């Protein structure tokens, strides 16, 4: 009687252990890639399911978006400027079967691929493009990565360049370039102002030339403005045309 009870207890423990090892529960964002005797036999989850002990094994895969920071990379731009660039990539597994079977470690593989792609894409652009067209560069890197990781069942959602570090000498050179650009724009604006002022002066001269009386009034107004100043000596040019006009008028009045 005692041996039978012991056997039943041992058998019950073994059954419970086998049942415990065969029960699997996966969360909503998890999937289980199941292998039976080494062969892929399906993807399970989410929820509760059973595995055949010893005969079946499962690899758990997380479907949530992975945020991976690419360490600073030494990049030489197309115009031979050396910079350090780091970025962040956002990707997730869309096909658990490929992520497990096609690549040994999809997290490490995607990270290494992002580093080489970052250097390759940025190396085709000038420094000015890196600084001014960052959004376009992000899209280019994302498209290249997405095409290459498609065979691994991975979808690259986004790529963001975080920082572009320059040498101090290059920073000073860019500052001098920006200062020269501002000086050039100031000179152009000043020249445009001089041109507009000259055009207005020409128009005013044409209007005054068409009406000599207006010229006389202009001179008298200028004389009035100068007379209001506290000066002992006033040098005022007197137009010959006005003299001719006055002398002509006096001569016409003479008997």
C-alpha positions, 0 to 999 in steps of 0.5 A, spaced: 500 500 500 505 504 501 509 503 495 503 504 491 501 511 494 508 513 493 508 511 486 502 515 485 505 521 489 511 521 484 507 520 478 502 526 480 508 531 481 511 529 475 505 530 471 504 537 475 511 539 473 510 537 466 504 541 466 507 547 469 513 547 464 508 546 458 503 552 460 505 558 456 502 565 457 504 571 453 502 578 453 498 582 448 505 585 445 509 578 445 509 572 440 512 566 441 516 562 435 515 555 436 519 549 434 518 542 434 524 538 434 528 543 431 523 545 425 519 551 425 511 549 427 508 556 428 507 562 432 503 563 438 500 568 442 498 572 445 494 569 451 495 562 454 497 555 450 501 549 451 507 546 449 509 539 448 515 538 453 522 536 451 519 536 444 517 543 443 521 550 444 519 557 444 523 563 443 519 569 445 519 576 441 517 583 443 513 587 438 513 593 441 517 599 438 525 599 440 528 605 441 536 604 440 541 610 440 546 610 435 553 612 438 557 617 435 560 616 429 566 619 425 563 621 418 567 625 413 562 629 409 563 630 401 567 636 402 572 633 406 569 635 413 570 631 419 564 631 424 561 626 429 554 624 428 549 620 433 542 618 432 536 615 435 532 609 431 525 607 432 524 600 430 519 594 431 518 587 429 513 585 424 514 578 423 517 574 429 518 568 424 523 572 420 526 576 426 528 569 429 530 565 423 533 570 418 538 573 423 541 571 429 540 577 434 536 582 430 537 588 436 544 587 435 544 587 427 539 593 426 544 597 431 550 595 427 546 596 420 544 603 423 551 605 424 554 603 417 548 606 414 549 613 418 556 614 415 554 612 408 548 616 407 551 622 411 558 621 407 554 623 400 552 630 403 556 636 404 556 639 411 551 645 409 546 639 407 547 636 414 546 642 418 540 645 414 537 639 411 536 634 417 529 632 416 531 630 409 537 626 411 533 623 417 528 620 411 534 618 407 537 614 412 530 611 414 528 609 407 535 605 407 534 602 413 527 599 412 529 596 405 535 592 408 531 590 415 525 588 411 528 581 410 529 580 418 521 582 419 523 589 422 520 595 420 524 602 421 519 607 423 523 613 424 530 616 425 532 622 428 539 625 428 541 628 435 547 631 434 552 634 429 559 635 433 564 640 429 571 641 431 573 648 434 576 650 428 570 648 423 566 652 428 570 658 428 570 658 420 563 657 420 562 663 424 566 667 420 562 665 414 556 667 417 559 674 419 561 675 412 554 673 409 551 678 414 556 683 411 554 682 404 547 682 405 548 689 409 552 692 403 547 689 398 541 693 402 545 699 403 546 699 395 539 698 394 537 704 398 542 708 395 539 706 388 532 707 390 534 714 393 538 716 387 531 714 383 527 719 387 532 724 387 532 724 379 524 724 379 524 730 384 529 734 379 525 732 373 519 735 377 523 741 379 526 742 372 519 743 369 516 748 374 522 753 376 517 757 381 517 750 385 525 751 385 525 758 388 520 756 393 524 750 395 530 754 395 526 759 400 524 754 404 531 751 405 534 758 407 528 759 412 531 752 415 538 755 415 536 761 418 533 758 424 539 755 426 544 759 431 549 761 426 553 767 425 555 766 417 550 763 412 553 761 405 547 759 401 548 758 393 543 762 389 541 759 383 542 763 376 536 761 374 532 765 379 537 771 378 535 771 371 528 770 372 528 776 377 532 780 373 528 779 367 522 781 371 525 787 373 527 789 366 520 788 363 518 793 368 523 798 367 520 804 362 
